[in-house]
Amino acid sequence: MHLEKRLPRNGKEGLLYGTIISTLTVIFMTSFNVILGAGEFNVEVFLIILKALPIIWIIVMIIEPTIFGSIAEALVAKFTSPTDSFNSKILFRILFTVLGMSIAMTFVGDIVGNGFTPEIFSNWLQNWPRNFVVVLIAESLVIQPIARFAMVKLHESQDGKAQAADDVVPQVQNN
């Protein structure tokens, strides 16, 4: 059986894969939105970003796998067939995950940054389309490929260690 080297093979690898994607996305989108809101980048803005990152990251690490990841997987299964290519399934997974996460995190980011205000819904209508497009492009072209590259390197290392162990066993048996 051919194992896919670009995706996690077990829960531990899945956690690493998700952590890479979530961390890169949170750093990028939090920085993007805070700098956009402030109009410039300076020490004060940098400190705001640093304070917001852990809060946003924890929220993302909870809601992505429990809510939006599950929904995205179900939608991928509904809209693709087993014979569809790896790339088509990944693109659908990115689309559905980004759609759900951008909807939720546009609200969450506004609440974390500004508190719960009456403007939250008008802010969401203004900010969500931009956030969706920006994170969809970032995930598709940069963030997901980095995470898949990490999985490939991890699997190559694991396969190399397994091969080396297999090579040692016959030598021991021959002695």
Backbone as a printed PyTorch tensor [residue, N CA C, xyz], in Angstrom:
tensor([[[  0.8290,  -1.1760,   0.0000],
         [  0.0000,   0.0000,   0.0000],
         [  0.8810,   1.2500,   0.0000]],

        [[  0.5550,   2.2010,  -0.8590],
         [  1.3100,   3.4440,  -0.9500],
         [  0.8130,   4.4040,   0.1280]],

        [[  1.7190,   4.8250,   0.9890],
         [  1.3590,   5.7910,   2.0160],
         [  1.6580,   7.1950,   1.5130]],

        [[  0.7260,   8.0950,   1.7420],
         [  0.8920,   9.4810,   1.3270],
         [  1.8950,  10.1670,   2.2450]],

        [[  2.9790,  10.6520,   1.6530],
         [  4.0380,  11.2900,   2.4440],
         [  3.7150,  12.7380,   2.7910]],

        [[  2.7600,  13.3340,   2.1010],
         [  2.4730,  14.7590,   2.3060],
         [  1.4770,  15.0360,   3.4230]],

        [[  0.8550,  13.9920,   3.9470],
         [ -0.1650,  14.1600,   4.9810],
         [  0.1880,  13.3440,   6.2130]],

        [[ -0.3610,  13.7180,   7.3620],
         [ -0.0840,  12.9640,   8.5870],
         [ -0.6120,  11.5360,   8.4850]],

        [[  0.0880,  10.6160,   9.1410],
         [ -0.2920,   9.1970,   9.1170],
         [ -0.9230,   8.7330,  10.4280]],

        [[ -0.8220,   9.5610,  11.4630],
         [ -1.4020,   9.1790,  12.7540],
         [ -1.7610,  10.4520,  13.5120]],

        [[ -2.3290,  10.2880,  14.6880],
         [ -2.7810,  11.4250,  15.4780],
         [ -1.6690,  12.3680,  15.8930]],

        [[ -0.5250,  11.8140,  16.2550],
         [  0.6180,  12.6470,  16.6680],
         [  1.0910,  13.5210,  15.5020]],

        [[  1.1960,  12.9270,  14.3230],
         [  1.5800,  13.6950,  13.1420],
         [  0.4840,  14.6840,  12.7650]],

        [[ -0.7750,  14.2870,  12.9460],
         [ -1.8960,  15.1860,  12.6700],
         [ -1.8420,  16.4230,  13.5460]],

        [[ -1.4700,  16.2160,  14.8140],
         [ -1.3310,  17.3520,  15.7270],
         [ -0.2060,  18.2750,  15.2640]],

        [[  0.9180,  17.7030,  14.8540],
         [  2.0340,  18.5040,  14.3490],
         [  1.6220,  19.2690,  13.0920]],

        [[  0.9910,  18.5860,  12.1670],
         [  0.5350,  19.1820,  10.9060],
         [ -0.4290,  20.3390,  11.1800]],

        [[ -1.4180,  20.0830,  12.0200],
         [ -2.3950,  21.1170,  12.3650],
         [ -1.7710,  22.2820,  13.1010]],

        [[ -0.7990,  21.9780,  13.9540],
         [ -0.1220,  23.0310,  14.7030],
         [  0.6830,  23.9330,  13.7720]],

        [[  1.3490,  23.3330,  12.7990],
         [  2.1100,  24.1350,  11.8260],
         [  1.1660,  25.0610,  11.0620]],

        [[  0.0840,  24.5060,  10.5440],
         [ -0.8620,  25.2910,   9.7560],
         [ -1.4970,  26.3820,  10.6150]],

        [[ -1.9750,  26.0050,  11.7850],
         [ -2.6440,  26.9750,  12.6560],
         [ -1.7000,  28.0790,  13.1050]],

        [[ -0.5010,  27.7090,  13.4870],
         [  0.4600,  28.7060,  13.9650],
         [  0.8100,  29.7020,  12.8680]],

        [[  1.1200,  29.2100,  11.6870],
         [  1.4630,  30.1100,  10.5830],
         [  0.2820,  31.0020,  10.2000]],

        [[ -0.9120,  30.4310,  10.1730],
         [ -2.1010,  31.2010,   9.8180],
         [ -2.4030,  32.2540,  10.8710]],

        [[ -2.3170,  31.8700,  12.1420],
         [ -2.5900,  32.8250,  13.2200],
         [ -1.5780,  33.9670,  13.2050]],

        [[ -0.3090,  33.6420,  13.0580],
         [  0.7060,  34.7010,  13.0110],
         [  0.4400,  35.6440,  11.8380]],

        [[  0.1820,  35.0640,  10.6750],
         [ -0.0260,  35.8820,   9.4850],
         [ -1.2900,  36.7310,   9.5870]],

        [[ -2.4300,  36.0890,   9.8940],
         [ -3.6980,  36.8220,   9.8810],
         [ -3.8180,  37.8010,  11.0410]],

        [[ -3.3090,  37.4440,  12.2160],
         [ -3.3570,  38.3780,  13.3380],
         [ -2.5090,  39.6070,  13.0150]],

        [[ -1.3020,  39.3750,  12.5310],
         [ -0.4310,  40.4940,  12.1650],
         [ -1.0720,  41.3420,  11.0710]],

        [[ -1.5870,  40.6910,  10.0530],
         [ -2.2200,  41.3870,   8.9270],
         [ -3.3500,  42.2920,   9.4080]],

        [[ -4.2670,  41.7450,  10.2140],
         [ -5.4290,  42.5080,  10.6450],
         [ -5.0790,  43.6100,  11.6360]],

        [[ -4.1610,  43.3460,  12.5550],
         [ -3.7810,  44.3750,  13.5220],
         [ -3.0560,  45.5210,  12.8100]],

        [[ -2.1370,  45.2020,  11.9340],
         [ -1.4140,  46.2460,  11.1990],
         [ -2.3710,  47.0310,  10.3080]],

        [[ -3.2920,  46.3300,   9.6630],
         [ -4.2770,  47.0060,   8.8170],
         [ -5.1450,  47.9570,   9.6470]],

        [[ -5.5660,  47.4960,  10.8300],
         [ -6.3830,  48.3320,  11.7070],
         [ -5.6280,  49.5260,  12.2590]],

        [[ -4.3470,  49.3340,  12.5520],
         [ -3.5380,  50.4240,  13.1140],
         [ -3.0610,  51.3880,  12.0470]],

        [[ -2.9630,  50.9180,  10.8300],
         [ -2.5060,  51.7760,   9.7410],
         [ -1.0000,  51.8520,   9.5890]],

        [[ -0.2710,  51.2980,  10.5400],
         [  1.1870,  51.2920,  10.4660],
         [  1.7280,  50.2010,  11.3890]],

        [[  3.0020,  49.9120,  11.2100],
         [  3.6550,  48.9410,  12.0820],
         [  4.6810,  49.6610,  12.9340]],

        [[  4.5220,  49.5440,  14.2460],
         [  5.4740,  50.1370,  15.1820],
         [  5.5620,  49.2330,  16.4140]],

        [[  6.2880,  49.6630,  17.4160],
         [  6.4930,  48.8470,  18.6190],
         [  5.1750,  48.5750,  19.3250]],

        [[  4.3220,  49.5790,  19.4160],
         [  3.0240,  49.4110,  20.0860],
         [  2.1710,  48.3600,  19.3600]],

        [[  2.1370,  48.4240,  18.0540],
         [  1.3850,  47.4540,  17.2510],
         [  1.9880,  46.0600,  17.4160]],

        [[  3.3030,  45.9780,  17.4210],
         [  3.9800,  44.7040,  17.6310],
         [  3.5840,  44.0830,  18.9740]],

        [[  3.5120,  44.8910,  20.0220],
         [  3.1230,  44.3890,  21.3470],
         [  1.6650,  43.9380,  21.3750]],

        [[  0.8070,  44.6440,  20.6620],
         [ -0.6030,  44.2230,  20.5540],
         [ -0.6800,  42.8610,  19.8720]],

        [[  0.0790,  42.6880,  18.8020],
         [  0.1080,  41.4030,  18.0910],
         [  0.5990,  40.3040,  19.0220]],

        [[  1.6890,  40.5600,  19.7420],
         [  2.2290,  39.5480,  20.6610],
         [  1.2330,  39.1590,  21.7470]],

        [[  0.4580,  40.1060,  22.2320],
         [ -0.5450,  39.8080,  23.2590],
         [ -1.7090,  39.0030,  22.6820]],

        [[ -2.0840,  39.2990,  21.4580],
         [ -3.2420,  38.6360,  20.8450],
         [ -2.9200,  37.2230,  20.3540]],

        [[ -1.6830,  36.9860,  19.9260],
         [ -1.3310,  35.6960,  19.3090],
         [ -1.6900,  34.4810,  20.1610]],

        [[ -1.3030,  34.4050,  21.4460],
         [ -1.6250,  33.1910,  22.2020],
         [ -3.1290,  32.9570,  22.3590]],

        [[ -3.8850,  34.0290,  22.5380],
         [ -5.3390,  33.8990,  22.6990],
         [ -5.9540,  33.3640,  21.4130]],

        [[ -5.6130,  33.9810,  20.3060],
         [ -6.1470,  33.5680,  19.0060],
         [ -5.7060,  32.1400,  18.6880]],

        [[ -4.4460,  31.8180,  18.9530],
         [ -3.9190,  30.4860,  18.6420],
         [ -4.6760,  29.4050,  19.4190]],

        [[ -4.9280,  29.6310,  20.6990],
         [ -5.6550,  28.6460,  21.5060],
         [ -7.0660,  28.4550,  20.9560]],

        [[ -7.7300,  29.5400,  20.6170],
         [ -9.0890,  29.4380,  20.0580],
         [ -9.0610,  28.6410,  18.7580]],

        [[ -8.1080,  28.9480,  17.8880],
         [ -7.9970,  28.2320,  16.6070],
         [ -7.7260,  26.7500,  16.8370]],

        [[ -6.8110,  26.4320,  17.7560],
         [ -6.4540,  25.0340,  18.0150],
         [ -7.6190,  24.2440,  18.6170]],

        [[ -8.5960,  24.9410,  19.1810],
         [ -9.7810,  24.2590,  19.7130],
         [-10.8590,  24.1130,  18.6420]],

        [[-11.1840,  25.2150,  17.9590],
         [-12.3380,  25.1530,  17.0530],
         [-12.0450,  24.5240,  15.6950]],

        [[-10.8010,  24.5890,  15.2280],
         [-10.5390,  23.9880,  13.9000],
         [-10.7460,  22.4780,  13.9240]],

        [[-10.0870,  21.7310,  14.8030],
         [-10.2880,  20.2750,  14.7420],
         [-11.6630,  19.8240,  15.2410]],

        [[-12.2390,  20.5430,  16.2000],
         [-13.5090,  20.0800,  16.7680],
         [-14.7180,  20.4590,  15.9310]],

        [[-14.6610,  21.5910,  15.2510],
         [-15.8360,  22.0510,  14.5010],
         [-15.5620,  22.0600,  12.9990]],

        [[-14.6960,  22.9670,  12.5730],
         [-14.5700,  23.2290,  11.1370],
         [-13.7890,  22.1630,  10.3810]],

        [[-12.8310,  21.5190,  11.0280],
         [-12.1140,  20.4270,  10.3760],
         [-13.0420,  19.2650,  10.0710]],

        [[-13.9030,  18.9440,  11.0290],
         [-14.8680,  17.8430,  10.8380],
         [-15.8680,  18.1740,   9.7360]],

        [[-16.3580,  19.4020,   9.7480],
         [-17.2990,  19.8270,   8.7050],
         [-16.6120,  19.7960,   7.3400]],

        [[-15.3820,  20.2900,   7.2740],
         [-14.6430,  20.3060,   6.0050],
         [-14.4370,  18.8860,   5.4820]],

        [[-14.0690,  17.9550,   6.3570],
         [-13.8820,  16.5610,   5.9310],
         [-15.1680,  15.9800,   5.3650]],

        [[-16.2940,  16.2520,   6.0280],
         [-17.5800,  15.7500,   5.5430],
         [-17.9230,  16.3530,   4.1820]],

        [[-17.6630,  17.6320,   4.0100],
         [-17.9500,  18.2770,   2.7300],
         [-17.0190,  17.7800,   1.6270]],

        [[-15.7590,  17.5380,   1.9590],
         [-14.8320,  16.9830,   0.9700],
         [-15.3360,  15.6130,   0.5110]],

        [[-15.7650,  14.7910,   1.4510],
         [-16.2940,  13.4620,   1.1010],
         [-17.5400,  13.5770,   0.2200]],

        [[-18.3600,  14.5910,   0.4730],
         [-19.5810,  14.7870,  -0.3100],
         [-19.2910,  15.2860,  -1.7240]],

        [[-18.2980,  16.1520,  -1.8740],
         [-18.0350,  16.7880,  -3.1640],
         [-16.9270,  16.1320,  -3.9870]],

        [[-16.2650,  15.1240,  -3.4510],
         [-15.2240,  14.4240,  -4.2100],
         [-15.5250,  12.9330,  -4.2020]],

        [[-14.8610,  12.2360,  -5.0990],
         [-14.9940,  10.7830,  -5.1280],
         [-13.6340,  10.1680,  -4.7980]],

        [[-13.6130,   8.8900,  -4.4360],
         [-12.3310,   8.2590,  -4.0950],
         [-11.2900,   8.3120,  -5.2160]],

        [[-11.7390,   8.4520,  -6.4430],
         [-10.7960,   8.4850,  -7.5640],
         [-10.2690,   9.8940,  -7.8600]],

        [[-10.7960,  10.9020,  -7.1760],
         [-10.3080,  12.2670,  -7.4010],
         [ -8.8670,  12.3950,  -6.9200]],

        [[ -8.1580,  13.3410,  -7.5020],
         [ -6.7410,  13.5110,  -7.2030],
         [ -6.5110,  14.0690,  -5.8020]],

        [[ -5.2880,  13.8680,  -5.3340],
         [ -4.8580,  14.4280,  -4.0530],
         [ -5.0670,  15.9380,  -4.0480]],

        [[ -4.6460,  16.6080,  -5.1240],
         [ -4.7410,  18.0650,  -5.1810],
         [ -6.1810,  18.5570,  -5.1260]],

        [[ -7.0960,  17.8750,  -5.7900],
         [ -8.4910,  18.3270,  -5.7450],
         [ -9.0580,  18.1780,  -4.3380]],

        [[ -8.7270,  17.0910,  -3.6640],
         [ -9.2180,  16.8940,  -2.2950],
         [ -8.6160,  17.9180,  -1.3410]],

        [[ -7.3330,  18.1990,  -1.4950],
         [ -6.6760,  19.1970,  -0.6420],
         [ -7.2730,  20.5760,  -0.8850]],

        [[ -7.5020,  20.9370,  -2.1410],
         [ -8.0650,  22.2550,  -2.4270],
         [ -9.4700,  22.4070,  -1.8550]],

        [[-10.2810,  21.3500,  -1.9590],
         [-11.6070,  21.3940,  -1.3430],
         [-11.4830,  21.5080,   0.1760]],

        [[-10.5660,  20.7690,   0.7630],
         [-10.3680,  20.8100,   2.2260],
         [ -9.9470,  22.2100,   2.6560]],

        [[ -9.0320,  22.8170,   1.9230],
         [ -8.6040,  24.1850,   2.2300],
         [ -9.7870,  25.1440,   2.0880]],

        [[-10.5180,  25.0450,   0.9960],
         [-11.6500,  25.9380,   0.7550],
         [-12.6690,  25.8580,   1.8830]],

        [[-13.0820,  24.6450,   2.2390],
         [-14.1120,  24.4960,   3.2580],
         [-13.6120,  24.8970,   4.6450]],

        [[-12.3740,  24.5570,   4.9620],
         [-11.8250,  24.9370,   6.2690],
         [-11.6650,  26.4420,   6.3670]],

        [[-11.1080,  27.0530,   5.3340],
         [-10.9090,  28.5070,   5.3380],
         [-12.2510,  29.2270,   5.3800]],

        [[-13.2310,  28.7220,   4.6790],
         [-14.5500,  29.3530,   4.6930],
         [-15.0920,  29.3970,   6.1250]],

        [[-15.1180,  28.2540,   6.7840],
         [-15.6450,  28.2040,   8.1490],
         [-14.8030,  28.9830,   9.1400]],

        [[-13.4980,  28.7710,   9.0840],
         [-12.6150,  29.4430,  10.0430],
         [-12.6090,  30.9570,   9.8330]],

        [[-12.6540,  31.4170,   8.5980],
         [-12.6440,  32.8700,   8.3700],
         [-13.9410,  33.5090,   8.8550]],

        [[-15.0550,  32.8120,   8.6950],
         [-16.3280,  33.3260,   9.2150],
         [-16.2380,  33.4870,  10.7260]],

        [[-15.8040,  32.4350,  11.4060],
         [-15.7350,  32.4610,  12.8700],
         [-14.6510,  33.4050,  13.3790]],

        [[-13.4620,  33.3100,  12.7990],
         [-12.3330,  34.0720,  13.3400],
         [-12.4230,  35.5650,  13.0350]],

        [[-13.1920,  35.9670,  12.0430],
         [-13.4150,  37.3960,  11.8280],
         [-14.2070,  37.9580,  13.0090]],

        [[-15.2020,  37.2040,  13.4940],
         [-15.9220,  37.5980,  14.7190],
         [-14.9890,  37.5620,  15.9300]],

        [[-14.3070,  36.4250,  16.1130],
         [-13.4540,  36.2320,  17.2860],
         [-12.3550,  37.2870,  17.3460]],

        [[-11.6970,  37.5330,  16.2250],
         [-10.6240,  38.5260,  16.1890],
         [-11.1210,  39.9050,  16.5750]],

        [[-12.3030,  40.2660,  16.1010],
         [-12.8740,  41.5630,  16.4490],
         [-13.1940,  41.6260,  17.9430]],

        [[-13.7250,  40.5520,  18.4850],
         [-14.0430,  40.5150,  19.9180],
         [-12.7670,  40.5850,  20.7580]],

        [[-11.7440,  39.8190,  20.3770],
         [-10.4790,  39.8460,  21.1180],
         [ -9.8450,  41.2330,  21.0340]],

        [[ -9.8880,  41.8500,  19.8850],
         [ -9.2450,  43.1460,  19.6950],
         [-10.0260,  44.3210,  20.2440]],

        [[-11.3590,  44.2760,  20.1570],
         [-12.1650,  45.4510,  20.4930],
         [-13.2190,  45.2000,  21.5620]],

        [[-13.3300,  43.9810,  22.0280],
         [-14.4140,  43.6540,  22.9530],
         [-15.7000,  43.4450,  22.1770]],

        [[-16.7400,  43.0650,  22.8890],
         [-18.0300,  42.8400,  22.2360],
         [-18.7490,  44.1780,  22.1110]],

        [[-18.8330,  44.6830,  20.8940],
         [-19.4420,  45.9850,  20.6330],
         [-20.5910,  45.8290,  19.6420]],

        [[-21.4720,  46.8210,  19.5760],
         [-22.5730,  46.7490,  18.6060],
         [-22.0910,  46.7400,  17.1510]],

        [[-20.8840,  47.2260,  16.9140],
         [-20.3630,  47.2920,  15.5480],
         [-19.8190,  45.9490,  15.0440]],

        [[-19.8660,  44.9390,  15.8920],
         [-19.2370,  43.6580,  15.5240],
         [-19.8050,  43.1050,  14.2150]],

        [[-21.1140,  43.2510,  14.0000],
         [-21.7140,  42.6770,  12.7950],
         [-21.3960,  43.4970,  11.5500]],

        [[-21.3950,  44.8170,  11.6840],
         [-21.0290,  45.6340,  10.5270],
         [-19.5370,  45.4820,  10.2180]],

        [[-18.7170,  45.3630,  11.2760],
         [-17.2920,  45.0930,  11.0550],
         [-17.1080,  43.7690,  10.3330]],

        [[-17.8830,  42.7520,  10.7350],
         [-17.7570,  41.4300,  10.1270],
         [-18.0960,  41.5160,   8.6390]],

        [[-19.1870,  42.1910,   8.2890],
         [-19.5760,  42.3150,   6.8800],
         [-18.5080,  43.0130,   6.0510]],

        [[-17.8060,  43.9380,   6.6680],
         [-16.7570,  44.6710,   5.9670],
         [-15.4670,  43.8500,   5.8790]],

        [[-15.1180,  43.1260,   6.9470],
         [-13.8140,  42.4650,   7.0290],
         [-13.7820,  41.0260,   6.5360]],

        [[-14.8950,  40.2890,   6.6350],
         [-14.8380,  38.8740,   6.3010],
         [-14.4350,  38.5990,   4.8520]],

        [[-15.0200,  39.2780,   3.8470],
         [-14.6100,  38.9370,   2.4730],
         [-13.1030,  39.0900,   2.2500]],

        [[-12.5340,  40.1680,   2.7760],
         [-11.0880,  40.3760,   2.6540],
         [-10.3220,  39.2650,   3.3760]],

        [[-10.7090,  38.9590,   4.6160],
         [-10.0260,  37.9170,   5.3720],
         [-10.1100,  36.5640,   4.6650]],

        [[-11.2740,  36.2470,   4.1300],
         [-11.4630,  34.9720,   3.4270],
         [-10.5100,  34.8610,   2.2420]],

        [[-10.4750,  35.8850,   1.4060],
         [ -9.6240,  35.8390,   0.2080],
         [ -8.1540,  35.7870,   0.5770]],

        [[ -7.7430,  36.6120,   1.5340],
         [ -6.3320,  36.6700,   1.9220],
         [ -5.8780,  35.3370,   2.5040]],

        [[ -6.6560,  34.7790,   3.4230],
         [ -6.2300,  33.5240,   4.0510],
         [ -6.3580,  32.3530,   3.0750]],

        [[ -7.3080,  32.3860,   2.1650],
         [ -7.4150,  31.3190,   1.1540],
         [ -6.1660,  31.2930,   0.2780]],

        [[ -5.7140,  32.4560,  -0.1410],
         [ -4.4990,  32.5350,  -0.9560],
         [ -3.2840,  32.0990,  -0.1410]],

        [[ -3.1700,  32.6120,   1.0790],
         [ -2.0220,  32.2670,   1.9300],
         [ -1.9770,  30.7700,   2.2310]],

        [[ -3.1150,  30.1950,   2.5660],
         [ -3.1670,  28.7540,   2.8610],
         [ -2.8280,  27.9280,   1.6260]],

        [[ -3.3950,  28.2920,   0.5040],
         [ -3.2030,  27.5070,  -0.7190],
         [ -1.7780,  27.5730,  -1.2510]],

        [[ -1.1770,  28.7550,  -1.2020],
         [  0.1120,  28.9410,  -1.8610],
         [  1.3190,  28.8580,  -0.9350]],

        [[  1.1390,  29.1070,   0.3590],
         [  2.2990,  29.1620,   1.2510],
         [  2.1590,  28.2260,   2.4630]],

        [[  1.1220,  28.4110,   3.2430],
         [  1.0160,  27.7470,   4.5490],
         [  0.8430,  26.2360,   4.4180]],

        [[ -0.1210,  25.7880,   3.6480],
         [ -0.3270,  24.3430,   3.4710],
         [  0.8920,  23.6760,   2.8250]],

        [[  1.4910,  24.2610,   1.7790],
         [  2.7030,  23.6350,   1.2330],
         [  3.8310,  23.5100,   2.2570]],

        [[  3.9830,  24.4750,   3.1490],
         [  5.0090,  24.3660,   4.1920],
         [  4.7070,  23.1800,   5.1050]],

        [[  3.4550,  23.0410,   5.5010],
         [  3.0760,  21.9240,   6.3790],
         [  3.2480,  20.5800,   5.6680]],

        [[  2.8960,  20.5000,   4.4040],
         [  3.0790,  19.2440,   3.6570],
         [  4.5600,  18.9330,   3.4710]],

        [[  5.3830,  19.9620,   3.2610],
         [  6.8250,  19.7760,   3.1580],
         [  7.3830,  19.2090,   4.4720]],

        [[  6.9030,  19.7320,   5.5830],
         [  7.3340,  19.2170,   6.8940],
         [  6.9620,  17.7410,   7.0380]],

        [[  5.7680,  17.3740,   6.5670],
         [  5.3500,  15.9650,   6.6410],
         [  6.2320,  15.0920,   5.7520]],

        [[  6.5480,  15.5610,   4.5630],
         [  7.4200,  14.8010,   3.6580],
         [  8.7740,  14.5640,   4.3190]],

        [[  9.3540,  15.6190,   4.8950],
         [ 10.6590,  15.4770,   5.5510],
         [ 10.5780,  14.5440,   6.7540]],

        [[  9.5110,  14.6350,   7.5350],
         [  9.3290,  13.7340,   8.6740],
         [  9.2230,  12.2900,   8.2130]],

        [[  8.4380,  12.0460,   7.1690],
         [  8.2490,  10.6790,   6.6750],
         [  9.5160,  10.1330,   6.0210]],

        [[ 10.2550,  10.9880,   5.3360],
         [ 11.5330,  10.5380,   4.7690],
         [ 12.4880,  10.1340,   5.8820]],

        [[ 12.5230,  10.8980,   6.9410],
         [ 13.3800,  10.5680,   8.0890],
         [ 12.9460,   9.2500,   8.7300]],

        [[ 11.6500,   9.1010,   8.9410],
         [ 11.1270,   7.8660,   9.5310],
         [ 11.4080,   6.6640,   8.6290]],

        [[ 11.1870,   6.8380,   7.3280],
         [ 11.4230,   5.7440,   6.3810],
         [ 12.9050,   5.3870,   6.3260]],

        [[ 13.7750,   6.4110,   6.3990],
         [ 15.2190,   6.1620,   6.4060],
         [ 15.6400,   5.3830,   7.6380]],

        [[ 15.0790,   5.7450,   8.7980],
         [ 15.3920,   5.0210,  10.0340],
         [ 14.8760,   3.5840,   9.9770]],

        [[ 13.6870,   3.3960,   9.4250],
         [ 13.1310,   2.0470,   9.3020],
         [ 13.9600,   1.2060,   8.3460]],

        [[ 14.4050,   1.8060,   7.2540],
         [ 15.2420,   1.0930,   6.2820],
         [ 16.5780,   0.7200,   6.9080]],

        [[ 17.1610,   1.6460,   7.6680],
         [ 18.4380,   1.3690,   8.3320],
         [ 18.2830,   0.2340,   9.3430]],

        [[ 17.1650,   0.2290,  10.0510],
         [ 16.9070,  -0.8520,  11.0110],
         [ 16.7250,  -2.1770,  10.2910]],

        [[ 16.0420,  -2.1560,   9.1400],
         [ 15.8630,  -3.3810,   8.3560],
         [ 17.1890,  -3.8920,   7.8190]],

        [[ 18.0860,  -2.9700,   7.4680],
         [ 19.3990,  -3.3620,   6.9620],
         [ 20.2620,  -3.9750,   8.0570]],

        [[ 20.0870,  -3.5430,   9.2850],
         [ 20.8740,  -4.0470,  10.4120],
         [ 20.4230,  -5.4520,  10.8080]],

        [[ 19.1370,  -5.7140,  10.7540],
         [ 18.5990,  -7.0130,  11.1830],
         [ 19.1860,  -8.1730,  10.3780]],

        [[ 19.2290,  -8.1180,   9.0290],
         [ 19.8350,  -9.2480,   8.2950],
         [ 21.3110,  -9.4430,   8.6220]],

        [[ 22.0440,  -8.3530,   8.8560],
         [ 23.4560,  -8.4760,   9.1860],
         [ 23.6320,  -9.1950,  10.5200]],

        [[ 22.7840,  -8.9060,  11.4690],
         [ 22.8670,  -9.5640,  12.7810],
         [ 22.5120, -11.0360,  12.6400]],

        [[ 21.5150, -11.3570,  11.8300],
         [ 21.1000, -12.7280,  11.6450],
         [ 22.1690, -13.5380,  10.9180]],

        [[ 22.9350, -12.9240,   9.9960],
         [ 23.9640, -13.6140,   9.2530],
         [ 25.1870, -13.9300,  10.1010]],

        [[ 25.4060, -13.2010,  11.1710],
         [ 26.5790, -13.4020,  12.0360],
         [ 26.3960, -14.5530,  12.9100]]])
